[in-house]
Amino acid sequence: MVKPPAYKLPHLLALLPRSGKSSLVRKVDWPANSFYKVTDTKLKFREGADESVKAGGKAWGMLFWKGE
């Protein structure tokens, strides 16, 4: 089984539509039925030294651990 690439949360949310709101996210080492449902985000973007865009900020959500 191939694991998807791991990203820091602000970077991952910046790649998703609506800044990741209503998305389900989890750490790669968590069980498949444990995740956060993102309810709100405040992302900030800045330009890096190599002209790349860096994402940072905050995210809020509800934790579901082992399906509960």
ABEGO torsion letter per residue (X at the ends): XBBBBBBBAAAAAAABBGGGBGBBBBBAABBAABBBBBABBBBBBBBBAAGBBBBBEBBBBBBBBGGX
